[in-house]
């Protein structure tokens, strides 16, 4: 299966320890993770933010007063996927440490997860949808050389 075309904008907000997150997210790795999760060509912006920006976005768009690991803003799914993925660096770092994963591996998982959301996958609609999305994520991550993040 050929990988889809991707126009990627990779942005980093202003937050503590930004250099560590930049090192874990080289452009080629971000591109690789997203392209493996795409069913169609895409234009995607990935923005890595601090806790304050992540919390403000989650509050504004989801009415949840905390920073979450990844937010997906999908604008179009066909013929080209157009979306923004916002990842909150402190949350991702905290989760990676708690789960005993490298920062790069956890970012890869969340990039795949967010890219699937951008294409209409949803794990909050039903248990069956959640199981299907999780299985697909695990298969994509295996293709990227990563183990099942849900174990």
Contact map, one row per residue, 1 for C-alpha under 8 A:
1110000000000000000000000000000000000000000000000000000000000000000000000000000000000000000000000000000000000000000000000000000000000000000000000000000
1111000000000000000000000000000000000000000000000000000000000000000000000000000000000000000000000000000000000000000000000000000000000000000000000000000
1111100000000000000000000000000000110100000000000000000000000000000000000000000000000000000000000000000000000000000000000000000000000000000000000000000
0111110000000000000000000000000000110111110000000000000000000000000000000000000000000000000000000000000000000000000000000000000000000000000000000000000
0011111000000000000000000000000000100001110000000000000000000000000000000000000000000000000000000000000000000000000000000000000000000000000000000000000
0001111100000000000000000000001000100000111100000000000000000000000000000000000000000000000000000000000000000000000000000000000000000000000000000000000
0000111110000000000000000000000000000000011100000000000000000000000000000000000000000000000000000000000000000000000000000000000000000000000000000000000
0000011111000000000000000000001000000000001111000000000000000000000000000000000000000000000000000000000000000000000000000000000000000000000000000000000
0000001111100000000000000000000000000000000111000000000000000000000000000000000000000000000000000000000000000000000000000000000000000000000000000000000
0000000111110000000000000010000000000000000011100000000000000000000000000000000000000000000000000000000000000000000000000000000000000000000000000000000
0000000011111000000000000000000000000000000011110000000000000000000000000000000000000000000000000000000000000000000000000000000000000000000000000000000
0000000001111100010001000000000000000000000000111000000000000000000000000000000000000000000000000000000000000000000000000000000000000000000000000000000
0000000000111110000000000000000000000000000000111100000000000000000000000000000000000000000000000000000000000000000000000000000000000000000000000000000
0000000000011111010000000000000000000000000000001100000000000000000000000000000000000000000000000000000000000000000000000000000000000000000000000000000
0000000000001111110000000000000000000000000000001110000000000000000000000000000000000000000000000000000000000000000000000000000000000000000000000000000
0000000000000111110000000000000000000000000000000100000000000000000000000000000000000000000000000000000000000000000000000000000000000000000000000000000
0000000000000011111110000000000000000000000000000000000000000000000000000000000000000000000000000000000000000000000000000000000000000000000000000000000
0000000000010111111111000000000000000000000000000000000000000000000000000000000000000000000000000000000000000000000000000000000000000000000000000000000
0000000000000000111111100000000000000000000000000000000000000000000000000000000000000000000000000000000000000000000000000000000000000000000000000000000
0000000000000000111111110000000000000000000000000000000000000000000000000000000000000000000000000000000000000000000000000000000000000000000000000000000
0000000000000000111111111000000000000000000000000000000000000000000000000000000000000000100000000000001000000000000000000000000000000000000000000000000
0000000000010000011111111100000000000000000000000000000000000000000000000000000000000000000000000000000000000000000000000000000000000000000000000000000
0000000000000000001111111100000000000000000000000000000000000000000000000000000000000000000000000000000000000000000000000000000000000000000000000000000
0000000000000000000111111100000000000000000000000000000000000000000000000000000000000000000000000000001100100000000000000000000000000000000000000000000
0000000000000000000011111110110000000000000000000000000000000000000000000000000000000000000000000000000100100000000000000000000000000000000000000000000
0000000000000000000001111111110000000000000000000000000000000000000000000000000000000000000000000000000000000000000000000000000000000000000000000000000
0000000001000000000000001111111000000000000000000000000000000000000000000000000000000000000000000000000000000000000000000000000000000000000000000000000
0000000000000000000000000111111100000000000000000000000000000000000000000000000000000000000000000000000000000000000000000000000000000000000000000000000
0000000000000000000000001111111110000000000000000000000000000000000000000000000000000000000000000000000000010000000000000000000000000000000000000000000
0000000000000000000000001111111111000000000000000000000000000000000000000000000000000000000000000000000000010010000000000000000000000000000000000000000
0000010100000000000000000011111111100000000000000000000000000000000000000000000000000000000000000000000000000000000000000000000000000000000000000000000
0000000000000000000000000001111111110000000000000000000000000000000000000000000000000000000000000000000000000000000000000000000000000000000000000000000
0000000000000000000000000000111111111000000000000000000000000000000000000000000000000000000000000000000000010011000000000000000000000000000000010000000
0000000000000000000000000000011111111100000000000000000000000000000000000000000000000000000000000000000000000011001000000000000000000000000000000000000
0011110000000000000000000000001111111100000000000000000000000000000000000000000000000000000000000000000000000000000000000000000000000000000000000000000
0011000000000000000000000000000111111100000000000000000000000000000000000000000000000000000000000000000000000001000000000000000000000000000100010000000
0000000000000000000000000000000011111110000000000000000000000000000000000000000000000000000000000000000000000001001100000000000000000000000100000000000
0011000000000000000000000000000001111111110000000000000000000000000000000000000000000000000000000000000000000000001100100000000000000000000000000000000
0001000000000000000000000000000000001111100000000000000000000000000000000000000000000000000000000000000000000000000000000000000000000000000000000000000
0001100000000000000000000000000000000111110000000000000000000000000000000000011110000000000000000000000000000000000000000000000000000000000000000000000
0001110000000000000000000000000000000111111000000000000000000000000000000000001110000000000000000000000000000000000000000000000000000000000000000000000
0001111000000000000000000000000000000101111100000000000000000000000000000000000111000000000000000000000000000000000000000000000000000000000000000000000
0000011100000000000000000000000000000000111110000000000000000000000000000000000111100000000000000000000000000000000000000000000000000000000000000000000
0000011110000000000000000000000000000000011111000000000000000000000000000000000011111000000000000000000000000000000000000000000000000000000000000000000
0000000111100000000000000000000000000000001111100000000000000000000000000000000000111000000000000000000000000000000000000000000000000000000000000000000
0000000111100000000000000000000000000000000111110000000000000000000000000000000000011110000000000000000000000000000000000000000000000000000000000000000
0000000001111000000000000000000000000000000011111000000000000000000000000000000000011110000000000000000000000000000000000000000000000000000000000000000
0000000000111000000000000000000000000000000001111100000000000000000000000000000000000111100000000000000000000000000000000000000000000000000000000000000
0000000000011110000000000000000000000000000000111110110000000000000000000000000000000111100000000000000000000000000000000000000000000000000000000000000
0000000000001111000000000000000000000000000000011111110000000000000000000000000000000001110000000000000000000000000000000000000000000000000000000000000
0000000000000010000000000000000000000000000000001111111000000000001000000000000000000001111000000000000000000000000000000000000000000000000000000000000
0000000000000000000000000000000000000000000000000111111100000000001000000000000000000000000000000000000000000000000000000000000000000000000000000000000
0000000000000000000000000000000000000000000000001111111110000000001000000000000000000000000000000000000000000000000000000000000000000000000000000000000
0000000000000000000000000000000000000000000000001111111111000000011100000000000000000111000000000000000000000000000000000000000000000000000000000000000
0000000000000000000000000000000000000000000000000011111111100000111100000000000000000000000000000000000000000000000000000000000000000000000000000000000
0000000000000000000000000000000000000000000000000001111111110000111000000000000000000000000000000000000000000000000000000000000000000000000000000000000
0000000000000000000000000000000000000000000000000000111111111100001000000000000000000000000000000000000000000000000000000000000000000000000000000000000
0000000000000000000000000000000000000000000000000000011111111111111100100000000000000000000000000000000000000000000000000000000000000000000000000000000
0000000000000000000000000000000000000000000000000000001111111111110000000000000000000000000000000000000000000000000000000000000000000000000000000000000
0000000000000000000000000000000000000000000000000000000111111111000000000000000000000000000000000000000000000000000000000000000000000000000000000000000
0000000000000000000000000000000000000000000000000000000011111110000000000000000000000000000000000000000000000000000000000000000000000000000000000000000
0000000000000000000000000000000000000000000000000000000011111111000000000000000000000000000000000000000000000000000000000000000000000000000000000000000
0000000000000000000000000000000000000000000000000000000001111111100000000000000000000000000000000000000000000000000000000000000000000000000000000000000
0000000000000000000000000000000000000000000000000000000001110111110000000000000000000000000000000000000000000000000000000000000000000000000000000000000
0000000000000000000000000000000000000000000000000000001101100011111000000000000000000000000000000000000000000000000000000000000000000000000000000000000
0000000000000000000000000000000000000000000000000000011101100001111100000000000000000000000000000000000000000000000000000000000000000000000000000000000
0000000000000000000000000000000000000000000000000011111111000000111110000000000000000001001000000000000000000000000000000000000000000000000000000000000
0000000000000000000000000000000000000000000000000000011001000000011111100000000000000011001000000000000000000000000000000000000000000000000000000000000
0000000000000000000000000000000000000000000000000000000000000000001111100000000000000011101100000000000000000100000000000000000000000000000000000000000
0000000000000000000000000000000000000000000000000000000000000000000111110000000000001111000000000000000000000100010000000000000000000000000000000000000
0000000000000000000000000000000000000000000000000000000001000000000111111000000000001110000000000000000000000000010000000000000000000000000000000000000
0000000000000000000000000000000000000000000000000000000000000000000001111100000000111100000000000000000000000000011011000000000000000000000000000000000
0000000000000000000000000000000000000000000000000000000000000000000000111110000000111000000000000000000000000000000001000000000000000000000000000000000
0000000000000000000000000000000000000000000000000000000000000000000000011111100011110000000000000000000000000000000011100000000000000000000000000000000
0000000000000000000000000000000000000000000000000000000000000000000000001111100011100000000000000000000000000000000001000000000000000000000000000000000
0000000000000000000000000000000000000000000000000000000000000000000000000111111111100000000000000000000000000000000000000000000000000000000000000000000
0000000000000000000000000000000000000000000000000000000000000000000000000111111111000000000000000000000000000000000001110000000000000000000000000000000
0000000000000000000000000000000000000001000000000000000000000000000000000001111110000000000000000000000000000000000000000000000000000000000000000000000
0000000000000000000000000000000000000001100000000000000000000000000000000001111110000000000000000000000000000000000000000000000000000000000000000000000
0000000000000000000000000000000000000001111000000000000000000000000000000001111111000000000000000000000000000000000000000000000000000000000000000000000
0000000000000000000000000000000000000001111100000000000000000000000000000111111111100000000000000000000000000000000001100000000000000000000000000000000
0000000000000000000000000000000000000000011100000000000000000000000000000111100111110000000000000000000000000000000001000000000000000000000000000000000
0000000000000000000000000000000000000000001110000000000000000000000000011111000011111000000000000000000000000000000001000000000000000000000000000000000
0000000000000000000000000000000000000000000111100000000000000000000000011100000001111100000000000000000000000000000000000000000000000000000000000000000
0000000000000000000000000000000000000000000111100000000000000000000001111000000000111110000000000000000000000010011000000000000000000000000000000000000
0000000000000000000000000000000000000000000001111000010000000000000001110000000000011111000000000000000000000000000000000000000000000000000000000000000
0000000000000000000000000000000000000000000001111000010000000000000111100000000000001111100100000000000000000100000000000000000000000000000000000000000
0000000000000000000000000000000000000000000000011110010000000000001111000000000000000111111100000000000000000000000000000000000000000000000000000000000
0000000000000000000010000000000000000000000000011110000000000000000010000000000000000011111110000000000000000000000000000000000000000000000000000000000
0000000000000000000000000000000000000000000000000110000000000000000000000000000000000001111111000000000000000000000000000000000000000000000000000000000
0000000000000000000000000000000000000000000000000010000000000000001110000000000000000001111111100000000000000000000000000000000000000000000000000000000
0000000000000000000000000000000000000000000000000000000000000000000010000000000000000011111111110000001001100000000000000000000000000000000000000000000
0000000000000000000000000000000000000000000000000000000000000000000000000000000000000000111111111000001000000000000000000000000000000000000000000000000
0000000000000000000000000000000000000000000000000000000000000000000000000000000000000000011111111100000000000000000000000000000000000000000000000000000
0000000000000000000000000000000000000000000000000000000000000000000000000000000000000000001111111110000001000000000000000000000000000000000000000000000
0000000000000000000000000000000000000000000000000000000000000000000000000000000000000000000111111111111001000000000000000000000000000000000000000000000
0000000000000000000000000000000000000000000000000000000000000000000000000000000000000000000011111111111000000000000000000000000000000000000000000000000
0000000000000000000000000000000000000000000000000000000000000000000000000000000000000000000001111111100000000000000000000000000000000000000000000000000
0000000000000000000000000000000000000000000000000000000000000000000000000000000000000000000000111111100000000000000000000000000000000000000000000000000
0000000000000000000000000000000000000000000000000000000000000000000000000000000000000000000000011111110000000000000000000000000000000000000000000000000
0000000000000000000000000000000000000000000000000000000000000000000000000000000000000000000000011111111011000000000000000000000000000000000000000000000
0000000000000000000000000000000000000000000000000000000000000000000000000000000000000000000000011001111111000000000000000000000000000000000000000000000
0000000000000000000010010000000000000000000000000000000000000000000000000000000000000000000110011000111111100000000000000000000000000000000000000000000
0000000000000000000000011000000000000000000000000000000000000000000000000000000000000000000000000000011111110000000000000000000000000000000000000000000
0000000000000000000000000000000000000000000000000000000000000000000000000000000000000000000000000000111111111000000000000000000000000000000000000100000
0000000000000000000000000000000000000000000000000000000000000000000000000000000000000000000100110000111111111100000000000000000000000000000000000000000
0000000000000000000000011000000000000000000000000000000000000000000000000000000000000000000100000000001111111110000000000000000000000000000000000000000
0000000000000000000000000000110010000000000000000000000000000000000000000000000000000000000000000000000111111111000000000000000000000000000000000000000
0000000000000000000000000000000000000000000000000000000000000000000000000000000000000000000000000000000011111111100000000000000000000000100010000000100
0000000000000000000000000000000000000000000000000000000000000000000011000000000000000010000000000000000001111111110000000000000000000000000000000000000
0000000000000000000000000000010011000000000000000000000000000000000000000000000000001000000000000000000000111111111000000000000000000000000000000000000
0000000000000000000000000000000011011000000000000000000000000000000000000000000000000000000000000000000000011111111100000000000000000000100110000000000
0000000000000000000000000000000000000000000000000000000000000000000000000000000000000000000000000000000000001111111110000000000000000000100000000000000
0000000000000000000000000000000000000000000000000000000000000000000001110000000000001000000000000000000000000111111111000000000000000000000000000000000
0000000000000000000000000000000001001100000000000000000000000000000000010000000000001000000000000000000000000011111111100000000000000000000000000000000
0000000000000000000000000000000000001100000000000000000000000000000000000000000000000000000000000000000000000001111111111000000000001000000000000000000
0000000000000000000000000000000000000000000000000000000000000000000000010100000000000000000000000000000000000000111111111100000000000000000000000000000
0000000000000000000000000000000000000000000000000000000000000000000000011110100011100000000000000000000000000000011111111000000000000000000000000000000
0000000000000000000000000000000000000100000000000000000000000000000000000100100010000000000000000000000000000000001111111000000000000000000000000000000
0000000000000000000000000000000000000000000000000000000000000000000000000000100000000000000000000000000000000000000111111100000000000000000000000000000
0000000000000000000000000000000000000000000000000000000000000000000000000000000000000000000000000000000000000000000111111110000010001000000000000000000
0000000000000000000000000000000000000000000000000000000000000000000000000000000000000000000000000000000000000000000010011111100011001000000000000000000
0000000000000000000000000000000000000000000000000000000000000000000000000000000000000000000000000000000000000000000000001111111011101100000000000000000
0000000000000000000000000000000000000000000000000000000000000000000000000000000000000000000000000000000000000000000000000111111011000000000000000000000
0000000000000000000000000000000000000000000000000000000000000000000000000000000000000000000000000000000000000000000000000111111011000000000000000000000
0000000000000000000000000000000000000000000000000000000000000000000000000000000000000000000000000000000000000000000000000011111111000000000000000000000
0000000000000000000000000000000000000000000000000000000000000000000000000000000000000000000000000000000000000000000000000011111111100000000000000000000
0000000000000000000000000000000000000000000000000000000000000000000000000000000000000000000000000000000000000000000000000000011111110000000000000000000
0000000000000000000000000000000000000000000000000000000000000000000000000000000000000000000000000000000000000000000000001111111111111000000000000000000
0000000000000000000000000000000000000000000000000000000000000000000000000000000000000000000000000000000000000000000000000111111111111100000000000000000
0000000000000000000000000000000000000000000000000000000000000000000000000000000000000000000000000000000000000000000000000010001111111110000000000000000
0000000000000000000000000000000000000000000000000000000000000000000000000000000000000000000000000000000000000000000000000000000111111111000000000000000
0000000000000000000000000000000000000000000000000000000000000000000000000000000000000000000000000000000000000000000100001110000011111111100000000000000
0000000000000000000000000000000000000000000000000000000000000000000000000000000000000000000000000000000000000000000000000010000001111111110000000000000
0000000000000000000000000000000000000000000000000000000000000000000000000000000000000000000000000000000000000000000000000000000000111111111000000000000
0000000000000000000000000000000000000000000000000000000000000000000000000000000000000000000000000000000000000000000000000000000000011111111100000000000
0000000000000000000000000000000000000000000000000000000000000000000000000000000000000000000000000000000000001001100000000000000000001111111110000000000
0000000000000000000000000000000000000000000000000000000000000000000000000000000000000000000000000000000000000000000000000000000000000111111111000011100
0000000000000000000000000000000000000000000000000000000000000000000000000000000000000000000000000000000000000000000000000000000000000011111111100000000
0000000000000000000000000000000000011000000000000000000000000000000000000000000000000000000000000000000000000001000000000000000000000001111111110000000
0000000000000000000000000000000000000000000000000000000000000000000000000000000000000000000000000000000000001001000000000000000000000000111111111111000
0000000000000000000000000000000000000000000000000000000000000000000000000000000000000000000000000000000000000000000000000000000000000000011111111111000
0000000000000000000000000000000000000000000000000000000000000000000000000000000000000000000000000000000000000000000000000000000000000000001111111100000
0000000000000000000000000000000010010000000000000000000000000000000000000000000000000000000000000000000000000000000000000000000000000000000111111100000
0000000000000000000000000000000000000000000000000000000000000000000000000000000000000000000000000000000000000000000000000000000000000000000011111110000
0000000000000000000000000000000000000000000000000000000000000000000000000000000000000000000000000000000010000000000000000000000000000000000011111111000
0000000000000000000000000000000000000000000000000000000000000000000000000000000000000000000000000000000000000000000000000000000000000000010011001111100
0000000000000000000000000000000000000000000000000000000000000000000000000000000000000000000000000000000000000000000000000000000000000000010011000111111
0000000000000000000000000000000000000000000000000000000000000000000000000000000000000000000000000000000000001000000000000000000000000000010000000011111
0000000000000000000000000000000000000000000000000000000000000000000000000000000000000000000000000000000000000000000000000000000000000000000000000001111
0000000000000000000000000000000000000000000000000000000000000000000000000000000000000000000000000000000000000000000000000000000000000000000000000001111
